[in-house]
Amino acid sequence: MYNKNEILSALNEMKLDDYMELSKIPDIDLYMDQIITLFDKNLGENKRTEEDKLLTKTMINNYAKDKLLMAPDKKKYTKEHIILMCIIYNLKQSLSIQDIKKLFNPMIANFEDENLKEDEKKKLSKLYESFYEIKKNEIEDNLKNIEEKINNINNMESDDYGKVFITVLILIYSANIQRKLAERMIDKFLICENDEK
């Protein structure tokens, strides 16, 4: 049965602030297994099912192969690698790997340039912290917006199935608008190496 209060309660129970704080990311280099454990420990509460994987060895290898990450040093990954993996974790829920690559391309190029590497490390940490601060406000705004949508749908003349159906459609439609705007920004403002050829 469609129950507005249960939906709002479920919304408030969700771990929308899933974020690995910079202080929880070690300053020492880690192996893949250690990174996977770190992700599960810090971000595992928001998995849809217990079997879901936040990060796997294959994912990490593919990110490095697709140049979403800098090459690891002797199979070890730095704090900056982990920050990028956290960002990928957020982005890949809505964006294609190709779009993420376009977004990361200028940063990865700077990391590979020894003259720019140290500045890029500081910049990445600052961007990551800024994202978290803005994200906190975004969560509150989104919760209010979703609550308003649920109130509107709750007042519709429809059976429970119809209300659930419309709620899902509206939530996905809202997510699609934001995804399409993000894609448009990537297409308009960022150039991938492959686009230049």
Disulfide bonds with the S-S distance in Angstrom:
none
